[in-house]
Every structure is written in C-alpha cells, then in structure tokens.
Amino acid sequence: MSSAAESIAAIKAKFPVSSTTEFRGETTVYVDRREIQEICKLAKTELGFDYLIDITSIDNLGIEPRYEIVYELYSMASGQHMRLKISVSEEELEVPTVVPVWATANWHEREIYDMMGIRFGGHPDLRRIIMWEGYPYFPLRKDFPLAGRPSDMPEVAFSAPAPLAGGPFVTLPSAGTTDEREPRSREMD
C-alpha cells in the first residue's frame, strides 16, 4: 500500500508525467498516451490498483488535442482512488489497449471506439458494440448533430435524419410484451 504521493512518485520515476492534480482526495495523473498500457501495468502490479472502475472519453471540441481518455483506478487493499488521463489529437486517433492489464477494459474500449471513433491498438476484438457495423458516424462527438444525420444505408434502421426528441432508440412506457417494449427506431409524430 502506498499513498497518493508515493504512487505519483513511482509513476514519475519511470514515465513522463505532464501534470498531476488532487481534488477531494482523488488524484489525477496526466500521462503520455503512448505509455498508457505500461503505466497501467505498473499501477496494477506494483502500486496495488487492482480494480479498473471505468474508462471513458471526453470530446473537447474546439480545443487541441480534442479528446481525453480517463482511466478510473481503485486499490481494494488501500481504498485509494487514482485517475489517469491521456490526450488524443484528431490526427492520432489510436491509443494502446489496456485489455492485457484488465480484461474488463474490453467493453469500455469498444464503447469508446463505437461512440467517439478512437481506436485501441492491439485490442483483441475492436468492433462496434452499440451501433451496427458500417455505421459511418460517432454519436457522442460534440459535432454530431442532435437532429441526426441521413444514412445512405437502405433497410438499416433509418434512412432519414433520426429525430432525437427523447432519442431515436427509446422504450415506450407500456404493459406490452418484451418485443413491444424493445428499444428500436420509432417514427415520431
């Protein structure tokens, strides 16, 4: 078990760290995206961060580098929380996978790829997890229009802009069967 300061010092001793912040007992370490897999290995094997809580992405439209990926780590033994952040530019939309370190990263990375278009090099099964294969857009990017985009893919979900009043894929309140309540593209009045 080590303190937040000791964990940061151990990371800084082996890897470039651009900055660190602490807020309400949670430490954020800004690291180089190319080193993320090795930093995660160090955090897990030597620093005791044995639990990957989440991986998420942020679109900072208008700021370069545009994207950030946030890794939320936790140590079960010490109760310590640490956040790793990396920046990803528009030109370099690929980050090393951390699936070899935490198997649970598989789904998180697939979701980020599907919704933001950031690829994870070395991922064992990088394919869309929510949208269908061949869908040409990334819906969580801030430049994705709220009115949807037209699709040139006939017979796949919708071919006109998707209305997003309540979302194009919504479950309507009903006492119907599961098939009737399944989320699907619905015509809006």
C-alpha positions, 0 to 999 in steps of 0.5 A, spaced: 500 500 500 502 506 498 499 513 498 497 518 493 504 521 493 508 515 493 504 512 487 505 519 483 512 518 485 513 511 482 509 513 476 514 519 475 520 515 476 519 511 470 514 515 465 513 522 463 508 525 467 505 532 464 501 534 470 498 531 476 492 534 480 488 532 487 481 534 488 477 531 494 482 526 495 482 523 488 488 524 484 489 525 477 495 523 473 496 526 466 500 521 462 503 520 455 498 516 451 503 512 448 505 509 455 498 508 457 498 500 457 505 500 461 503 505 466 497 501 467 501 495 468 505 498 473 499 501 477 496 494 477 502 490 479 506 494 483 502 500 486 496 495 488 490 498 483 487 492 482 480 494 480 479 498 473 472 502 475 471 505 468 474 508 462 471 513 458 472 519 453 471 526 453 470 530 446 473 537 447 471 540 441 474 546 439 480 545 443 487 541 441 488 535 442 480 534 442 479 528 446 481 525 453 481 518 455 480 517 463 482 511 466 478 510 473 483 506 478 481 503 485 486 499 490 481 494 494 487 493 499 488 501 500 481 504 498 485 509 494 482 512 488 487 514 482 485 517 475 489 517 469 488 521 463 491 521 456 490 526 450 488 524 443 489 529 437 484 528 431 490 526 427 492 520 432 486 517 433 489 510 436 491 509 443 494 502 446 489 497 449 489 496 456 485 489 455 492 485 457 492 489 464 484 488 465 480 484 461 474 488 463 477 494 459 474 490 453 467 493 453 469 500 455 474 500 449 469 498 444 464 503 447 469 508 446 471 506 439 463 505 437 461 512 440 467 517 439 471 513 433 478 512 437 481 506 436 485 501 441 491 498 438 492 491 439 485 490 442 483 483 441 476 484 438 475 492 436 468 492 433 462 496 434 458 494 440 452 499 440 451 501 433 451 496 427 457 495 423 458 500 417 455 505 421 459 511 418 458 516 424 460 517 432 454 519 436 457 522 442 462 527 438 460 534 440 459 535 432 454 530 431 448 533 430 442 532 435 437 532 429 441 526 426 444 525 420 441 521 413 444 514 412 445 512 405 444 505 408 437 502 405 433 497 410 438 499 416 434 502 421 433 509 418 434 512 412 432 519 414 435 524 419 433 520 426 429 525 430 432 525 437 426 528 441 427 523 447 432 519 442 431 515 436 432 508 440 427 509 446 422 504 450 415 506 450 412 506 457 407 500 456 404 493 459 406 490 452 410 484 451 418 484 451 418 485 443 413 491 444 417 494 449 424 493 445 428 499 444 428 500 436 427 506 431 420 509 432 417 514 427 415 520 431 409 524 430 
